[in-house]
Amino acid sequence: PPDLSEVAGQGEARLALEIAAAGGHHLMMVGPPGSGKTMLAERLPGLLPPLSDDEALEVTAIHSLDHVRRGVNGLIRRPPYERPHHSASTASIIGGGTGIPRPGAASRAHRGVLFLDEAPEFDKRVLDALRQPLESGELVLHRSAGTAAYPARFQLVLAANPCPCGKAAGKGISCECTPMARRRYFGRLSGPLLDRVDIQLQVNRVQLAQLSDSEPREGTVQVAARVQVARDTARERLRPFGLVHNADLTGRILRGPLRLPPADTALLDRAMGLGSLTARGYDRVLRLAWTVADLRGRDRPGAEDVGLALTLRQRGEGQ
């Protein structure tokens, strides 16, 4: 399987990937072609813990219904990874077909990762259809031959170019896209969909010095071990609320039982007061801050953890 040690440079993106894995957060990466977005996404499943017995049964049952692929041999123990092409139909991603509807890529990604490369190129109906499983973790398909409900609790990873031509990175002097074209490009990603994506990150091209760096890089095994510890910590803390991941935390809990002291949220309070952060954005940053604290072995986030969480929403400002 792809190993994280193969990713040169991209320190911030690697950290974002680790935080996404530890907290169950959805992730969007925006950067020019060749910046490593796909390479990073392919390594997320390896950072996730192995499936439990119950989870393995769920995933194996779904994949056994896929009549296009080969039969399943034994229990699937690793989180699945699905990467549909941007030309894929709604039925192939959400599910459908003749007779009783069969699971699509979203259900096959249950307990794993659904990666949409060049996300703004997907049909808007496909993107909007993903809102149902992101909210409920389930897809209900109605067809003339009957109705089928399939689980679809996945981590969503979106990748996009900075503009339609992909050349707007850095100073963007070679980009010829008009402001209207750029707005139209990102406008295909609806607000309700992005509302569920906690981490929205800019990814830049790797520099030559980073490629030739001979320093050893952490691999998947080392990072996955930290992710497992952080997940165990979060599970214990969230058990009274009936939750598993920090990504599932609600504003009511974040501003109630898990409320942080004003000194630790001063940066967020100031951003909200200036209008650069909405209430939804405020909560998303706090969810990330709890995951950062779990990875650092802290009982609760401090001001430093909150600051790091805020930087992981570089494209989410004002949302």
C-alpha positions as YAML, in Angstrom:
chain: A
units: angstrom
residues:
- id: 1
  name: PRO
  ca: [0.00, 0.00, 0.00]
- id: 2
  name: PRO
  ca: [1.10, 3.64, -0.53]
- id: 3
  name: ASP
  ca: [3.26, 4.88, 2.35]
- id: 4
  name: LEU
  ca: [3.32, 8.40, 3.77]
- id: 5
  name: SER
  ca: [7.14, 8.40, 3.77]
- id: 6
  name: GLU
  ca: [6.96, 8.70, -0.03]
- id: 7
  name: VAL
  ca: [5.48, 12.20, 0.24]
- id: 8
  name: ALA
  ca: [8.26, 14.80, 0.02]
- id: 9
  name: GLY
  ca: [7.77, 18.18, 1.66]
- id: 10
  name: GLN
  ca: [4.14, 19.15, 2.22]
- id: 11
  name: GLY
  ca: [4.59, 19.37, 5.99]
- id: 12
  name: GLU
  ca: [1.32, 21.23, 6.54]
- id: 13
  name: ALA
  ca: [-0.64, 18.90, 4.24]
- id: 14
  name: ARG
  ca: [0.82, 15.82, 5.96]
- id: 15
  name: LEU
  ca: [-0.23, 17.26, 9.32]
- id: 16
  name: ALA
  ca: [-3.71, 18.01, 7.97]
- id: 17
  name: LEU
  ca: [-3.99, 14.41, 6.78]
- id: 18
  name: GLU
  ca: [-3.03, 13.12, 10.24]
- id: 19
  name: ILE
  ca: [-5.57, 15.40, 11.92]
- id: 20
  name: ALA
  ca: [-8.28, 14.36, 9.44]
- id: 21
  name: ALA
  ca: [-7.58, 10.69, 10.21]
- id: 22
  name: ALA
  ca: [-7.51, 11.21, 13.98]
- id: 23
  name: GLY
  ca: [-10.75, 13.18, 14.19]
- id: 24
  name: GLY
  ca: [-12.75, 11.73, 11.30]
- id: 25
  name: HIS
  ca: [-12.78, 15.16, 9.62]
- id: 26
  name: HIS
  ca: [-13.66, 15.69, 5.96]
- id: 27
  name: LEU
  ca: [-10.90, 17.39, 3.97]
- id: 28
  name: MET
  ca: [-10.59, 19.64, 0.93]
- id: 29
  name: MET
  ca: [-7.25, 20.37, -0.73]
- id: 30
  name: VAL
  ca: [-6.89, 23.18, -3.26]
- id: 31
  name: GLY
  ca: [-3.71, 23.43, -5.28]
- id: 32
  name: PRO
  ca: [-2.22, 23.34, -8.80]
- id: 33
  name: PRO
  ca: [-1.77, 20.12, -10.79]
- id: 34
  name: GLY
  ca: [1.29, 18.22, -9.62]
- id: 35
  name: SER
  ca: [1.18, 19.49, -6.04]
- id: 36
  name: GLY
  ca: [0.52, 16.00, -4.64]
- id: 37
  name: LYS
  ca: [-3.18, 16.18, -3.75]
- id: 38
  name: THR
  ca: [-3.93, 12.71, -5.12]
- id: 39
  name: MET
  ca: [-0.79, 11.26, -3.57]
- id: 40
  name: LEU
  ca: [-1.87, 12.57, -0.17]
- id: 41
  name: ALA
  ca: [-5.46, 11.34, -0.50]
- id: 42
  name: GLU
  ca: [-4.30, 7.83, -1.40]
- id: 43
  name: ARG
  ca: [-2.43, 7.63, 1.90]
- id: 44
  name: LEU
  ca: [-5.34, 8.54, 4.17]
- id: 45
  name: PRO
  ca: [-6.86, 5.01, 4.35]
- id: 46
  name: GLY
  ca: [-3.52, 3.66, 5.63]
- id: 47
  name: LEU
  ca: [-3.69, 6.07, 8.58]
- id: 48
  name: LEU
  ca: [-7.13, 4.84, 9.66]
- id: 49
  name: PRO
  ca: [-7.41, 2.04, 12.25]
- id: 50
  name: PRO
  ca: [-8.29, -1.47, 11.02]
- id: 51
  name: LEU
  ca: [-12.01, -2.22, 10.91]
- id: 52
  name: SER
  ca: [-13.60, -3.84, 13.94]
- id: 53
  name: ASP
  ca: [-15.42, -7.16, 13.50]
- id: 54
  name: ASP
  ca: [-18.80, -5.43, 13.14]
- id: 55
  name: GLU
  ca: [-17.41, -2.82, 10.74]
- id: 56
  name: ALA
  ca: [-15.68, -5.50, 8.65]
- id: 57
  name: LEU
  ca: [-18.98, -7.40, 8.35]
- id: 58
  name: GLU
  ca: [-20.77, -4.23, 7.19]
- id: 59
  name: VAL
  ca: [-18.14, -3.37, 4.60]
- id: 60
  name: THR
  ca: [-17.81, -6.92, 3.29]
- id: 61
  name: ALA
  ca: [-21.59, -7.25, 2.94]
- id: 62
  name: ILE
  ca: [-21.75, -4.07, 0.84]
- id: 63
  name: HIS
  ca: [-18.89, -5.11, -1.43]
- id: 64
  name: SER
  ca: [-20.40, -8.58, -1.91]
- id: 65
  name: LEU
  ca: [-23.37, -6.89, -3.63]
- id: 66
  name: ASP
  ca: [-21.17, -5.28, -6.27]
- id: 67
  name: HIS
  ca: [-21.91, -7.30, -9.41]
- id: 68
  name: VAL
  ca: [-19.38, -5.36, -11.52]
- id: 69
  name: ARG
  ca: [-16.29, -6.30, -9.52]
- id: 70
  name: ARG
  ca: [-14.94, -9.71, -8.61]
- id: 71
  name: GLY
  ca: [-16.34, -11.58, -5.62]
- id: 72
  name: VAL
  ca: [-15.08, -10.81, -2.12]
- id: 73
  name: ASN
  ca: [-12.71, -13.33, -0.53]
- id: 74
  name: GLY
  ca: [-12.94, -13.21, 3.26]
- id: 75
  name: LEU
  ca: [-13.64, -10.26, 5.54]
- id: 76
  name: ILE
  ca: [-12.42, -6.83, 4.42]
- id: 77
  name: ARG
  ca: [-10.32, -5.59, 7.33]
- id: 78
  name: ARG
  ca: [-8.87, -2.38, 5.93]
- id: 79
  name: PRO
  ca: [-10.87, 0.83, 5.38]
- id: 80
  name: PRO
  ca: [-11.91, 0.95, 1.71]
- id: 81
  name: TYR
  ca: [-10.86, 3.67, -0.72]
- id: 82
  name: GLU
  ca: [-13.07, 4.79, -3.59]
- id: 83
  name: ARG
  ca: [-12.01, 7.26, -6.28]
- id: 84
  name: PRO
  ca: [-14.76, 7.71, -8.90]
- id: 85
  name: HIS
  ca: [-13.96, 9.71, -12.04]
- id: 86
  name: HIS
  ca: [-15.51, 13.17, -12.35]
- id: 87
  name: SER
  ca: [-17.54, 11.95, -15.32]
- id: 88
  name: ALA
  ca: [-19.27, 9.31, -13.15]
- id: 89
  name: SER
  ca: [-23.07, 9.33, -13.12]
- id: 90
  name: THR
  ca: [-25.18, 9.90, -10.03]
- id: 91
  name: ALA
  ca: [-26.20, 6.22, -10.04]
- id: 92
  name: SER
  ca: [-22.60, 4.99, -10.07]
- id: 93
  name: ILE
  ca: [-21.71, 7.12, -7.04]
- id: 94
  name: ILE
  ca: [-24.95, 7.09, -5.05]
- id: 95
  name: GLY
  ca: [-26.23, 3.71, -6.24]
- id: 96
  name: GLY
  ca: [-28.92, 2.44, -8.59]
- id: 97
  name: GLY
  ca: [-29.32, 0.12, -11.53]
- id: 98
  name: THR
  ca: [-32.17, -2.03, -12.75]
- id: 99
  name: GLY
  ca: [-34.19, -4.07, -10.27]
- id: 100
  name: ILE
  ca: [-33.29, -3.62, -6.62]
- id: 101
  name: PRO
  ca: [-30.83, -0.70, -6.51]
- id: 102
  name: ARG
  ca: [-27.23, -1.66, -5.80]
- id: 103
  name: PRO
  ca: [-24.68, 0.31, -3.76]
- id: 104
  name: GLY
  ca: [-22.55, 2.95, -5.48]
- id: 105
  name: ALA
  ca: [-19.10, 4.32, -4.69]
- id: 106
  name: ALA
  ca: [-20.38, 6.26, -1.66]
- id: 107
  name: SER
  ca: [-21.60, 3.07, 0.02]
- id: 108
  name: ARG
  ca: [-18.56, 1.06, -1.05]
- id: 109
  name: ALA
  ca: [-16.51, 3.75, 0.74]
- id: 110
  name: HIS
  ca: [-18.41, 3.05, 4.01]
- id: 111
  name: ARG
  ca: [-15.96, 3.11, 6.95]
- id: 112
  name: GLY
  ca: [-13.28, 4.33, 4.56]
- id: 113
  name: VAL
  ca: [-12.47, 7.20, 2.20]
- id: 114
  name: LEU
  ca: [-14.37, 8.66, -0.76]
- id: 115
  name: PHE
  ca: [-11.99, 10.78, -2.83]
- id: 116
  name: LEU
  ca: [-13.37, 13.18, -5.44]
- id: 117
  name: ASP
  ca: [-10.46, 14.42, -7.52]
- id: 118
  name: GLU
  ca: [-11.18, 17.60, -9.53]
- id: 119
  name: ALA
  ca: [-14.31, 17.93, -7.39]
- id: 120
  name: PRO
  ca: [-15.71, 21.05, -9.16]
- id: 121
  name: GLU
  ca: [-15.83, 19.02, -12.40]
- id: 122
  name: PHE
  ca: [-18.40, 16.60, -10.94]
- id: 123
  name: ASP
  ca: [-22.03, 17.05, -11.93]
- id: 124
  name: LYS
  ca: [-23.72, 19.34, -9.40]
- id: 125
  name: ARG
  ca: [-26.47, 16.75, -8.92]
- id: 126
  name: VAL
  ca: [-23.86, 14.22, -7.82]
- id: 127
  name: LEU
  ca: [-22.32, 16.63, -5.34]
- id: 128
  name: ASP
  ca: [-25.69, 17.65, -3.91]
- id: 129
  name: ALA
  ca: [-26.72, 13.98, -3.57]
- id: 130
  name: LEU
  ca: [-23.77, 13.45, -1.21]
- id: 131
  name: ARG
  ca: [-25.37, 15.72, 1.36]
- id: 132
  name: GLN
  ca: [-27.73, 12.96, 2.49]
- id: 133
  name: PRO
  ca: [-25.03, 10.44, 3.52]
- id: 134
  name: LEU
  ca: [-22.86, 13.21, 5.00]
- id: 135
  name: GLU
  ca: [-25.77, 14.11, 7.30]
- id: 136
  name: SER
  ca: [-27.17, 10.66, 8.13]
- id: 137
  name: GLY
  ca: [-24.44, 8.15, 7.21]
- id: 138
  name: GLU
  ca: [-26.96, 6.29, 5.07]
- id: 139
  name: LEU
  ca: [-28.28, 6.27, 1.52]
- id: 140
  name: VAL
  ca: [-31.90, 5.38, 0.83]
- id: 141
  name: LEU
  ca: [-32.53, 4.49, -2.83]
- id: 142
  name: HIS
  ca: [-36.04, 4.34, -4.26]
- id: 143
  name: ARG
  ca: [-36.65, 2.45, -7.50]
- id: 144
  name: SER
  ca: [-39.69, 0.88, -9.14]
- id: 145
  name: ALA
  ca: [-38.55, -2.61, -8.10]
- id: 146
  name: GLY
  ca: [-38.15, -1.63, -4.46]
- id: 147
  name: THR
  ca: [-36.32, 0.47, -1.92]
- id: 148
  name: ALA
  ca: [-32.86, -0.23, -0.53]
- id: 149
  name: ALA
  ca: [-30.98, 1.46, 2.32]
- id: 150
  name: TYR
  ca: [-27.20, 1.18, 2.42]
- id: 151
  name: PRO
  ca: [-24.80, 2.57, 5.04]
- id: 152
  name: ALA
  ca: [-22.49, 5.29, 3.72]
- id: 153
  name: ARG
  ca: [-20.45, 6.68, 6.59]
- id: 154
  name: PHE
  ca: [-17.23, 7.69, 4.86]
- id: 155
  name: GLN
  ca: [-14.57, 10.36, 5.10]
- id: 156
  name: LEU
  ca: [-14.90, 12.72, 2.17]
- id: 157
  name: VAL
  ca: [-11.75, 14.11, 0.54]
- id: 158
  name: LEU
  ca: [-12.16, 16.77, -2.13]
- id: 159
  name: ALA
  ca: [-9.38, 18.01, -4.41]
- id: 160
  name: ALA
  ca: [-9.61, 21.04, -6.67]
- id: 161
  name: ASN
  ca: [-7.38, 23.23, -8.80]
- id: 162
  name: PRO
  ca: [-7.15, 26.91, -7.79]
- id: 163
  name: CYS
  ca: [-9.00, 27.84, -10.99]
- id: 164
  name: PRO
  ca: [-10.30, 26.14, -14.18]
- id: 165
  name: CYS
  ca: [-6.87, 26.26, -15.89]
- id: 166
  name: GLY
  ca: [-4.99, 25.32, -12.70]
- id: 167
  name: LYS
  ca: [-2.36, 28.07, -13.05]
- id: 168
  name: ALA
  ca: [-3.57, 30.50, -10.38]
- id: 169
  name: ALA
  ca: [-1.18, 29.15, -7.72]
- id: 170
  name: GLY
  ca: [1.38, 31.51, -6.20]
- id: 171
  name: LYS
  ca: [1.33, 34.85, -8.00]
- id: 172
  name: GLY
  ca: [-0.83, 33.31, -10.70]
- id: 173
  name: ILE
  ca: [0.76, 35.43, -13.43]
- id: 174
  name: SER
  ca: [0.23, 32.74, -16.09]
- id: 175
  name: CYS
  ca: [-3.46, 32.25, -15.26]
- id: 176
  name: GLU
  ca: [-5.88, 33.63, -17.84]
- id: 177
  name: CYS
  ca: [-9.13, 32.75, -16.01]
- id: 178
  name: THR
  ca: [-11.49, 35.64, -15.35]
- id: 179
  name: PRO
  ca: [-12.75, 36.29, -11.81]
- id: 180
  name: MET
  ca: [-16.19, 35.20, -13.02]
- id: 181
  name: ALA
  ca: [-14.78, 31.88, -14.30]
- id: 182
  name: ARG
  ca: [-13.11, 31.22, -10.96]
- id: 183
  name: ARG
  ca: [-16.30, 31.98, -9.02]
- id: 184
  name: ARG
  ca: [-18.30, 29.73, -11.33]
- id: 185
  name: TYR
  ca: [-15.72, 26.94, -10.92]
- id: 186
  name: PHE
  ca: [-15.89, 26.88, -7.12]
- id: 187
  name: GLY
  ca: [-19.60, 27.72, -7.14]
- id: 188
  name: ARG
  ca: [-20.28, 24.12, -8.16]
- id: 189
  name: LEU
  ca: [-19.28, 23.12, -4.63]
- id: 190
  name: SER
  ca: [-22.41, 24.18, -2.75]
- id: 191
  name: GLY
  ca: [-22.32, 25.80, 0.67]
- id: 192
  name: PRO
  ca: [-24.24, 22.95, 2.36]
- id: 193
  name: LEU
  ca: [-21.66, 20.45, 1.09]
- id: 194
  name: LEU
  ca: [-18.66, 22.49, 2.24]
- id: 195
  name: ASP
  ca: [-20.38, 23.09, 5.58]
- id: 196
  name: ARG
  ca: [-19.41, 19.52, 6.47]
- id: 197
  name: VAL
  ca: [-15.75, 19.88, 5.44]
- id: 198
  name: ASP
  ca: [-13.75, 20.94, 8.50]
- id: 199
  name: ILE
  ca: [-10.30, 21.13, 6.88]
- id: 200
  name: GLN
  ca: [-9.96, 23.36, 3.81]
- id: 201
  name: LEU
  ca: [-6.32, 23.66, 2.88]
- id: 202
  name: GLN
  ca: [-4.12, 25.28, 0.25]
- id: 203
  name: VAL
  ca: [-1.52, 22.84, -1.15]
- id: 204
  name: ASN
  ca: [1.46, 24.29, -3.05]
- id: 205
  name: ARG
  ca: [3.90, 22.60, -5.39]
- id: 206
  name: VAL
  ca: [6.90, 20.95, -3.77]
- id: 207
  name: GLN
  ca: [10.16, 22.86, -4.17]
- id: 208
  name: LEU
  ca: [13.32, 21.24, -5.59]
- id: 209
  name: ALA
  ca: [15.11, 21.52, -2.22]
- id: 210
  name: GLN
  ca: [12.32, 19.52, -0.57]
- id: 211
  name: LEU
  ca: [12.52, 16.80, -3.23]
- id: 212
  name: SER
  ca: [16.28, 16.39, -2.71]
- id: 213
  name: ASP
  ca: [16.04, 16.47, 1.12]
- id: 214
  name: SER
  ca: [17.69, 13.27, 2.43]
- id: 215
  name: GLU
  ca: [16.21, 13.54, 5.95]
- id: 216
  name: PRO
  ca: [14.11, 10.43, 6.82]
- id: 217
  name: ARG
  ca: [10.37, 11.05, 6.71]
- id: 218
  name: GLU
  ca: [7.79, 9.49, 9.00]
- id: 219
  name: GLY
  ca: [5.95, 6.62, 7.42]
- id: 220
  name: THR
  ca: [2.36, 5.44, 7.63]
- id: 221
  name: VAL
  ca: [2.98, 3.04, 10.53]
- id: 222
  name: GLN
  ca: [4.34, 5.74, 12.88]
- id: 223
  name: VAL
  ca: [1.59, 8.25, 12.06]
- id: 224
  name: ALA
  ca: [-1.16, 5.59, 12.23]
- id: 225
  name: ALA
  ca: [-0.03, 4.71, 15.77]
- id: 226
  name: ARG
  ca: [-0.59, 8.33, 16.88]
- id: 227
  name: VAL
  ca: [-3.94, 8.40, 15.11]
- id: 228
  name: GLN
  ca: [-5.05, 5.26, 17.00]
- id: 229
  name: VAL
  ca: [-4.13, 6.77, 20.39]
- id: 230
  name: ALA
  ca: [-5.92, 10.04, 19.55]
- id: 231
  name: ARG
  ca: [-9.04, 8.17, 18.41]
- id: 232
  name: ASP
  ca: [-9.10, 6.12, 21.62]
- id: 233
  name: THR
  ca: [-8.81, 9.32, 23.68]
- id: 234
  name: ALA
  ca: [-11.66, 10.98, 21.79]
- id: 235
  name: ARG
  ca: [-13.87, 7.89, 22.04]
- id: 236
  name: GLU
  ca: [-13.61, 7.86, 25.84]
- id: 237
  name: ARG
  ca: [-14.36, 11.58, 26.11]
- id: 238
  name: LEU
  ca: [-17.30, 11.44, 23.70]
- id: 239
  name: ARG
  ca: [-18.87, 8.25, 25.04]
- id: 240
  name: PRO
  ca: [-21.33, 10.14, 27.33]
- id: 241
  name: PHE
  ca: [-22.61, 12.03, 24.27]
- id: 242
  name: GLY
  ca: [-23.07, 8.90, 22.16]
- id: 243
  name: LEU
  ca: [-20.39, 10.07, 19.68]
- id: 244
  name: VAL
  ca: [-17.17, 8.50, 18.36]
- id: 245
  name: HIS
  ca: [-15.25, 11.19, 16.45]
- id: 246
  name: ASN
  ca: [-14.49, 14.85, 17.15]
- id: 247
  name: ALA
  ca: [-15.91, 15.62, 13.70]
- id: 248
  name: ASP
  ca: [-19.35, 14.66, 15.08]
- id: 249
  name: LEU
  ca: [-19.27, 17.27, 17.87]
- id: 250
  name: THR
  ca: [-22.17, 19.73, 17.82]
- id: 251
  name: GLY
  ca: [-22.16, 23.39, 18.73]
- id: 252
  name: ARG
  ca: [-24.34, 22.62, 21.74]
- id: 253
  name: ILE
  ca: [-21.65, 20.33, 23.18]
- id: 254
  name: LEU
  ca: [-18.74, 22.57, 22.20]
- id: 255
  name: ARG
  ca: [-20.34, 25.59, 23.88]
- id: 256
  name: GLY
  ca: [-21.69, 23.54, 26.79]
- id: 257
  name: PRO
  ca: [-19.92, 20.60, 28.48]
- id: 258
  name: LEU
  ca: [-16.73, 21.05, 26.41]
- id: 259
  name: ARG
  ca: [-16.63, 24.85, 26.52]
- id: 260
  name: LEU
  ca: [-13.09, 26.26, 26.58]
- id: 261
  name: PRO
  ca: [-11.93, 29.21, 28.73]
- id: 262
  name: PRO
  ca: [-12.14, 32.63, 27.02]
- id: 263
  name: ALA
  ca: [-8.34, 32.98, 27.08]
- id: 264
  name: ASP
  ca: [-8.01, 29.92, 24.81]
- id: 265
  name: THR
  ca: [-10.68, 31.04, 22.33]
- id: 266
  name: ALA
  ca: [-9.62, 34.71, 22.19]
- id: 267
  name: LEU
  ca: [-8.31, 34.31, 18.61]
- id: 268
  name: LEU
  ca: [-11.62, 32.85, 17.43]
- id: 269
  name: ASP
  ca: [-13.68, 35.40, 19.35]
- id: 270
  name: ARG
  ca: [-11.73, 38.21, 17.70]
- id: 271
  name: ALA
  ca: [-12.15, 36.67, 14.22]
- id: 272
  name: MET
  ca: [-15.89, 36.29, 14.79]
- id: 273
  name: GLY
  ca: [-16.16, 39.84, 16.08]
- id: 274
  name: LEU
  ca: [-14.46, 41.11, 12.90]
- id: 275
  name: GLY
  ca: [-16.88, 39.12, 10.76]
- id: 276
  name: SER
  ca: [-14.20, 36.87, 9.24]
- id: 277
  name: LEU
  ca: [-15.63, 33.77, 10.94]
- id: 278
  name: THR
  ca: [-19.26, 32.72, 11.27]
- id: 279
  name: ALA
  ca: [-20.80, 30.63, 14.04]
- id: 280
  name: ARG
  ca: [-20.52, 27.51, 11.86]
- id: 281
  name: GLY
  ca: [-16.86, 28.26, 11.13]
- id: 282
  name: TYR
  ca: [-16.27, 28.85, 14.86]
- id: 283
  name: ASP
  ca: [-17.57, 25.38, 15.71]
- id: 284
  name: ARG
  ca: [-15.57, 23.73, 12.92]
- id: 285
  name: VAL
  ca: [-12.35, 25.24, 14.23]
- id: 286
  name: LEU
  ca: [-13.14, 24.02, 17.76]
- id: 287
  name: ARG
  ca: [-13.75, 20.48, 16.49]
- id: 288
  name: LEU
  ca: [-10.32, 20.53, 14.86]
- id: 289
  name: ALA
  ca: [-8.73, 21.99, 18.00]
- id: 290
  name: TRP
  ca: [-9.93, 19.03, 20.07]
- id: 291
  name: THR
  ca: [-8.32, 16.64, 17.57]
- id: 292
  name: VAL
  ca: [-5.05, 18.59, 17.64]
- id: 293
  name: ALA
  ca: [-5.08, 18.37, 21.45]
- id: 294
  name: ASP
  ca: [-5.73, 14.61, 21.32]
- id: 295
  name: LEU
  ca: [-2.75, 14.10, 19.01]
- id: 296
  name: ARG
  ca: [-0.57, 16.17, 21.34]
- id: 297
  name: GLY
  ca: [-1.70, 14.22, 24.42]
- id: 298
  name: ARG
  ca: [-3.45, 17.16, 26.07]
- id: 299
  name: ASP
  ca: [-6.61, 17.02, 28.19]
- id: 300
  name: ARG
  ca: [-8.15, 19.94, 26.31]
- id: 301
  name: PRO
  ca: [-7.12, 22.40, 23.58]
- id: 302
  name: GLY
  ca: [-5.11, 25.45, 24.47]
- id: 303
  name: ALA
  ca: [-4.70, 28.72, 22.54]
- id: 304
  name: GLU
  ca: [-1.89, 27.17, 20.46]
- id: 305
  name: ASP
  ca: [-4.11, 24.25, 19.39]
- id: 306
  name: VAL
  ca: [-6.93, 26.62, 18.47]
- id: 307
  name: GLY
  ca: [-4.50, 28.71, 16.40]
- id: 308
  name: LEU
  ca: [-3.31, 25.67, 14.46]
- id: 309
  name: ALA
  ca: [-6.91, 24.59, 13.86]
- id: 310
  name: LEU
  ca: [-7.68, 28.03, 12.45]
- id: 311
  name: THR
  ca: [-4.83, 27.76, 9.91]
- id: 312
  name: LEU
  ca: [-6.35, 24.51, 8.63]
- id: 313
  name: ARG
  ca: [-9.31, 26.48, 7.35]
- id: 314
  name: GLN
  ca: [-7.42, 28.72, 4.96]
- id: 315
  name: ARG
  ca: [-10.14, 28.39, 2.31]
- id: 316
  name: GLY
  ca: [-12.93, 28.41, 4.86]
- id: 317
  name: GLU
  ca: [-12.53, 31.99, 6.05]
- id: 318
  name: GLY
  ca: [-15.83, 33.79, 6.45]
- id: 319
  name: GLN
  ca: [-17.83, 30.59, 6.11]
...
